[in-house]
Amino acid sequence: YKFPAVALSSITNRVTGVALTGAMSAGGIIALVGGAEAVPMTMEMFKANAPLAVVPVKFALSFPFVFHTLGGFRHLVWDSTTKGIDNESANASSLAIFGVSAAAS
Protein backbone atom coordinates (compact mmCIF):
# COMPACT_ATOMS: atom_id res chain seq x y z
CA TYR A 1 0.00 0.00 0.00
CA LYS A 2 1.32 3.41 -0.96
CA PHE A 3 0.22 6.53 0.89
CA PRO A 4 -1.10 9.26 -1.42
CA ALA A 5 0.86 12.50 -1.51
CA VAL A 6 -2.00 14.32 0.22
CA ALA A 7 -1.81 11.97 3.22
CA LEU A 8 1.97 12.30 3.40
CA SER A 9 1.76 16.09 3.24
CA SER A 10 -0.88 16.10 5.99
CA ILE A 11 1.28 13.94 8.24
CA THR A 12 4.39 15.97 7.39
CA ASN A 13 2.56 19.20 8.20
CA ARG A 14 1.68 17.88 11.65
CA VAL A 15 5.21 16.58 12.26
CA THR A 16 6.76 19.88 11.18
CA GLY A 17 4.44 21.73 13.55
CA VAL A 18 5.64 19.57 16.44
CA ALA A 19 9.28 20.01 15.34
CA LEU A 20 8.92 23.79 15.19
CA THR A 21 7.32 23.83 18.62
CA GLY A 22 10.17 21.75 20.01
CA ALA A 23 12.86 23.90 18.39
CA MET A 24 11.32 27.15 19.60
CA SER A 25 10.83 25.72 23.09
CA ALA A 26 14.43 24.50 23.23
CA GLY A 27 15.71 27.90 22.13
CA GLY A 28 13.54 29.59 24.74
CA ILE A 29 14.71 27.26 27.50
CA ILE A 30 18.36 27.78 26.53
CA ALA A 31 17.84 31.56 26.62
CA LEU A 32 15.95 31.38 29.91
CA VAL A 33 18.61 29.28 31.62
CA GLY A 34 21.70 30.85 30.07
CA GLY A 35 20.64 34.40 29.34
CA ALA A 36 20.16 36.21 26.04
CA GLU A 37 23.68 35.46 24.79
CA ALA A 38 23.33 31.70 25.39
CA VAL A 39 21.55 30.92 22.10
CA PRO A 40 24.13 32.55 19.78
CA MET A 41 26.94 31.11 21.92
CA THR A 42 25.39 27.62 21.69
CA MET A 43 25.15 27.94 17.90
CA GLU A 44 28.78 29.06 17.60
CA MET A 45 29.93 26.23 19.86
CA PHE A 46 28.00 23.74 17.72
CA LYS A 47 29.54 25.11 14.50
CA ALA A 48 33.04 24.88 15.98
CA ASN A 49 32.63 21.33 17.29
CA ALA A 50 30.60 19.78 14.46
CA PRO A 51 31.29 21.70 11.24
CA LEU A 52 30.13 18.83 9.00
CA ALA A 53 26.73 18.84 10.68
CA VAL A 54 26.02 22.52 9.99
CA VAL A 55 24.42 22.04 6.56
CA PRO A 56 22.20 19.09 7.58
CA VAL A 57 21.12 20.97 10.71
CA LYS A 58 20.29 24.08 8.67
CA PHE A 59 18.16 21.90 6.38
CA ALA A 60 16.53 20.22 9.39
CA LEU A 61 15.61 23.65 10.78
CA SER A 62 14.53 25.35 7.55
CA PHE A 63 12.53 22.51 5.95
CA PRO A 64 9.88 22.36 8.72
CA PHE A 65 9.50 26.13 8.66
CA VAL A 66 9.06 26.33 4.88
CA PHE A 67 6.84 23.23 4.65
CA HIS A 68 4.58 24.24 7.53
CA THR A 69 4.25 27.79 6.19
CA LEU A 70 3.34 26.62 2.69
CA GLY A 71 0.92 24.06 4.10
CA GLY A 72 -0.70 26.80 6.16
CA PHE A 73 -1.11 29.02 3.11
CA ARG A 74 -2.66 26.10 1.21
CA HIS A 75 -5.17 25.53 4.00
CA LEU A 76 -5.92 29.25 4.08
CA VAL A 77 -6.76 29.13 0.36
CA TRP A 78 -8.84 25.98 0.83
CA ASP A 79 -10.77 27.50 3.72
CA SER A 80 -11.40 30.89 2.13
CA THR A 81 -12.05 29.93 -1.52
CA THR A 82 -12.74 26.16 -1.54
CA LYS A 83 -10.52 25.97 -4.63
CA GLY A 84 -8.02 23.15 -4.98
CA ILE A 85 -9.81 20.70 -2.72
CA ASP A 86 -10.47 18.13 -5.45
CA ASN A 87 -8.21 15.06 -5.49
CA GLU A 88 -6.15 16.06 -8.52
CA SER A 89 -5.45 19.61 -7.32
CA ALA A 90 -4.75 18.50 -3.75
CA ASN A 91 -2.28 15.90 -5.00
CA ALA A 92 -0.54 18.42 -7.26
CA SER A 93 -0.31 21.03 -4.49
CA SER A 94 1.05 18.40 -2.07
CA LEU A 95 3.82 17.46 -4.48
CA ALA A 96 4.53 21.14 -5.14
CA ILE A 97 4.84 21.87 -1.42
CA PHE A 98 7.30 18.99 -0.98
CA GLY A 99 9.35 20.18 -3.96
CA VAL A 100 9.41 23.86 -3.07
CA SER A 101 10.21 23.10 0.56
CA ALA A 102 13.13 20.86 -0.37
CA ALA A 103 14.45 23.38 -2.90
CA ALA A 104 14.09 26.36 -0.57
CA SER A 105 15.71 24.56 2.33
trRosetta pair geometry for C-beta under 8 A, 3 or more apart (Angstrom, degrees):
i j d omega theta_ij theta_ji phi_ij phi_ji
3 7 4.6 -118 -174 82 102 125
3 8 5.1 118 116 -54 126 91
3 11 7.9 -28 -179 5 155 137
4 7 5.0 96 59 6 77 100
4 8 7.2 -147 98 -2 41 88
4 91 6.6 -79 177 -105 108 102
5 8 5.6 -57 -147 41 36 112
5 9 6.1 34 156 -20 70 106
5 91 5.2 97 54 -149 118 72
5 94 4.0 147 134 104 102 132
5 95 5.3 -25 -166 -58 159 80
5 98 7.3 -103 -159 -12 108 136
6 9 5.9 -55 -145 37 29 108
6 10 6.4 32 153 -22 63 105
6 87 7.7 -96 -26 -145 149 64
6 90 4.8 29 -100 138 128 111
6 91 5.8 -71 -41 -85 98 59
6 94 5.0 -136 -86 -50 49 152
7 10 5.6 -53 -149 34 32 113
7 11 6.4 28 155 -14 65 106
8 11 5.8 -55 -147 40 31 109
8 12 6.0 31 155 -19 66 110
8 94 7.0 108 66 174 87 129
8 98 7.8 14 112 -73 118 133
9 12 5.5 -53 -139 41 32 113
9 13 6.2 40 156 -27 64 103
9 71 6.7 176 168 -106 99 113
9 94 3.9 -138 -18 -142 146 100
9 97 5.9 84 -137 69 130 133
9 98 6.7 -109 -91 -49 99 97
10 13 5.8 -51 -149 30 28 113
10 14 6.8 24 153 -14 60 104
11 14 5.9 -58 -155 36 33 109
11 15 6.3 29 151 -17 68 108
12 15 5.6 -55 -142 40 34 111
12 16 6.0 33 158 -19 68 106
12 67 6.2 -78 141 165 113 143
12 71 7.8 -174 95 -67 90 147
12 98 7.7 75 62 -93 171 92
13 16 5.9 -53 -143 37 27 109
13 17 6.5 33 153 -23 60 105
13 67 6.9 -144 -96 142 61 98
13 68 6.1 122 -148 -113 68 65
13 71 4.1 -177 -111 175 121 167
14 17 5.7 -53 -153 31 31 115
14 18 6.7 29 151 -15 64 103
15 18 5.8 -55 -153 37 34 110
15 19 6.2 35 150 -20 67 107
15 64 7.8 -112 113 -117 75 108
16 19 5.3 -51 -142 38 36 114
16 20 6.2 38 157 -20 67 103
16 63 7.5 -119 -115 121 119 76
16 64 3.7 173 -150 -145 92 84
16 65 7.8 -151 179 -38 116 23
16 67 5.0 -159 -78 84 167 116
16 68 4.2 -155 117 -57 124 104
16 71 7.6 137 57 17 136 142
17 20 5.9 -53 -146 36 28 109
17 21 6.4 30 153 -19 62 106
17 64 7.9 -164 -40 -174 24 108
17 68 5.7 138 -69 -125 66 131
18 21 5.6 -55 -150 36 31 113
18 22 6.3 32 153 -18 65 106
19 22 5.7 -55 -149 37 31 111
19 23 6.2 29 155 -18 66 107
19 64 4.5 -124 86 -108 128 161
20 23 5.7 -53 -142 38 31 109
20 24 6.2 27 160 -14 66 108
20 64 5.3 -167 -54 134 89 125
20 65 6.4 118 -101 -82 118 66
20 68 6.1 -67 -23 11 144 166
21 24 6.1 -59 -145 41 26 106
21 25 6.1 26 156 -18 63 112
22 25 5.7 -58 -144 39 27 111
22 26 6.2 28 158 -21 65 107
23 26 5.8 -53 -146 35 29 111
23 27 6.4 28 155 -16 63 106
23 61 6.5 134 -140 -127 156 88
23 64 7.7 153 -1 69 140 145
24 27 5.7 -54 -148 38 32 111
24 28 6.3 33 153 -19 64 108
25 28 5.6 -56 -148 38 31 112
25 29 6.2 30 155 -19 66 106
26 29 5.8 -54 -145 36 30 109
26 30 6.3 32 155 -20 64 105
27 30 5.7 -53 -147 36 30 112
27 31 6.3 26 155 -15 64 108
27 39 5.6 44 -157 -119 87 127
28 31 5.8 -58 -147 40 30 108
28 32 6.1 31 154 -22 66 108
29 32 5.5 -53 -142 36 31 113
29 33 6.1 21 161 -11 66 109
30 33 6.2 -62 -144 43 25 102
30 34 5.7 -21 173 23 64 118
30 38 5.2 -161 155 121 86 118
30 39 5.5 112 103 -84 122 74
30 42 5.8 -42 -173 -20 146 159
31 34 6.7 -72 -122 59 19 81
31 35 7.0 -66 -166 112 55 16
31 36 6.1 29 -155 -107 100 38
31 38 5.7 178 -103 58 41 109
31 39 5.2 -14 -71 -37 93 111
33 38 6.9 178 79 176 74 177
34 37 7.5 -101 134 75 97 64
34 38 2.7 104 99 -95 124 149
34 39 7.8 157 74 -36 120 53
34 41 7.5 -124 146 56 140 125
34 42 7.6 125 60 -44 163 112
35 38 5.3 123 59 -25 62 102
36 39 7.5 -51 -179 17 40 99
37 40 6.2 -61 -162 48 56 103
37 41 5.6 55 145 -24 81 116
38 41 5.6 -64 -142 44 29 112
38 42 6.0 34 158 -26 67 107
39 42 5.7 -51 -145 32 28 112
39 43 6.6 27 155 -17 62 104
40 43 5.6 -54 -149 36 35 112
40 44 6.3 33 155 -17 67 105
41 44 5.8 -54 -146 38 32 110
41 45 6.2 34 154 -20 65 107
42 45 5.7 -55 -146 37 30 113
42 46 6.4 33 153 -21 63 106
43 46 5.7 -53 -149 35 31 113
43 47 6.5 31 153 -18 65 105
44 47 5.7 -53 -147 36 33 111
44 48 6.3 30 155 -18 65 107
45 48 5.8 -56 -147 38 30 110
45 49 6.2 10 161 -4 65 115
46 49 6.2 -69 -141 47 25 98
46 50 5.9 -39 -178 41 66 105
46 53 7.6 -88 170 85 96 117
46 54 7.8 133 126 -92 95 78
46 57 7.5 -83 151 85 135 177
47 50 7.4 -81 -119 63 15 64
47 51 6.3 49 -179 -99 59 66
47 54 5.6 48 -120 -92 80 122
48 51 7.4 -1 -140 -59 14 89
50 53 4.0 -9 147 27 115 121
50 54 7.2 157 109 -45 77 69
51 54 5.8 -24 -163 -15 44 116
52 55 7.9 -50 -180 24 42 96
53 56 5.7 -64 -158 51 56 107
53 57 5.4 55 148 -26 85 112
54 57 5.9 -64 -147 40 25 109
54 58 6.3 27 156 -22 64 106
55 58 5.7 -51 -145 33 31 112
55 59 6.5 31 155 -17 63 104
56 59 5.6 -54 -150 37 35 112
56 60 6.1 35 152 -20 68 107
57 60 5.4 -52 -143 39 34 113
57 61 6.3 29 156 -15 65 106
58 61 5.9 -61 -148 40 29 106
58 62 6.0 13 160 -9 67 114
58 105 7.9 158 128 178 77 80
59 62 6.1 -63 -134 45 27 99
59 63 5.7 31 170 -27 67 111
59 105 5.0 85 -142 149 70 112
60 63 6.5 -37 -125 27 20 111
60 64 7.6 17 170 -9 49 104
61 64 7.2 -67 -165 34 26 101
61 65 7.0 17 151 -12 61 115
62 65 5.6 -64 -153 40 39 113
62 66 6.0 31 158 -16 76 109
62 104 7.3 -139 151 120 117 81
62 105 4.3 158 100 -133 108 83
63 66 6.1 -60 -142 41 28 104
63 67 5.8 22 164 -15 67 114
63 101 5.7 77 -152 162 73 103
63 102 7.1 22 -120 -94 109 48
63 105 4.1 11 -74 -99 73 161
64 67 5.9 -59 -135 43 27 108
64 68 5.7 22 168 -16 66 114
65 68 6.3 -60 -140 40 20 105
65 69 6.2 19 159 -18 59 113
66 69 5.9 -61 -148 38 26 111
66 70 6.3 19 159 -13 65 109
66 100 7.3 -145 160 122 119 84
66 101 4.5 155 107 -131 112 77
66 104 4.9 164 -136 89 156 127
66 105 5.7 -136 20 -61 142 91
67 70 6.1 -60 -147 40 27 105
67 71 6.1 26 156 -17 64 111
67 97 6.4 89 -142 161 71 101
67 98 7.6 28 -118 -102 109 45
67 101 4.1 40 -75 -125 80 152
68 71 5.6 -53 -143 40 30 113
68 72 6.3 36 154 -23 62 106
69 72 5.7 -55 -151 34 29 114
69 73 6.6 28 152 -17 63 103
70 73 5.6 -51 -149 35 35 111
70 74 6.4 38 151 -21 65 103
70 97 4.7 166 119 -134 130 97
70 100 6.3 140 -100 85 161 127
70 101 6.3 -126 22 -65 141 99
71 74 5.6 -51 -148 33 33 114
71 75 6.5 31 154 -15 65 104
71 97 6.1 79 -69 -160 72 152
72 75 5.8 -55 -148 38 32 108
72 76 6.3 38 150 -24 64 104
73 76 5.4 -51 -149 32 34 117
73 77 6.6 35 152 -18 65 101
74 77 5.8 -53 -154 35 33 110
74 78 6.4 33 149 -18 65 106
74 84 7.3 -113 -161 118 87 145
74 93 5.6 134 -131 159 131 134
74 97 6.6 -55 -36 -71 144 134
75 78 5.3 -50 -143 38 37 114
75 79 6.0 33 158 -18 68 108
76 79 6.0 -57 -143 39 26 107
76 80 6.1 5 164 -3 64 116
77 80 6.3 -69 -137 47 24 96
77 81 5.6 -31 -176 31 65 114
77 83 6.5 -65 160 65 100 91
77 84 6.2 28 119 34 120 137
78 81 7.3 -77 -119 55 11 74
78 82 6.7 44 -171 -110 52 31
78 83 7.5 -126 -105 61 45 47
78 84 6.1 -97 -86 76 80 100
78 85 5.5 104 -141 -76 102 96
79 82 8.0 16 -149 -65 9 58
81 84 7.9 55 87 14 110 95
82 85 5.9 -46 -170 -5 62 131
83 89 7.6 -100 158 159 66 163
84 89 4.2 -139 -143 143 58 131
84 90 6.5 120 158 -70 75 60
84 93 5.8 52 -174 -33 126 146
85 89 7.0 18 28 75 18 121
85 90 6.3 26 -158 -60 29 112
86 89 5.0 76 60 19 84 104
86 90 6.6 -161 85 -9 35 94
87 90 5.9 -61 -140 40 24 109
87 91 6.2 25 161 -20 63 109
88 91 5.9 -57 -149 35 26 110
88 92 6.4 23 155 -16 63 108
89 92 5.7 -55 -145 39 32 110
89 93 6.1 27 158 -16 67 107
90 93 5.9 -55 -142 40 29 106
90 94 6.3 35 154 -24 63 106
91 94 5.7 -53 -149 32 29 114
91 95 6.6 25 155 -14 63 105
92 95 6.0 -56 -150 38 31 108
92 96 6.2 32 152 -20 65 109
93 96 5.4 -52 -144 38 35 115
93 97 6.3 39 155 -24 66 102
94 97 5.9 -53 -150 32 29 110
94 98 6.7 29 152 -16 62 103
95 98 5.7 -53 -152 36 34 112
95 99 6.3 30 153 -17 66 109
96 99 5.7 -58 -146 40 31 110
96 100 6.0 24 161 -14 69 110
97 100 6.1 -54 -136 42 27 105
97 101 6.0 28 162 -20 62 112
98 101 6.0 -63 -148 38 23 111
98 102 6.3 19 159 -16 62 110
99 102 6.0 -59 -148 37 27 107
99 103 6.2 19 159 -13 65 111
100 103 5.8 -59 -143 42 30 108
100 104 5.8 21 162 -14 68 114
101 104 6.1 -59 -137 43 24 104
101 105 6.1 21 162 -21 62 113
102 105 6.0 -60 -143 35 25 108
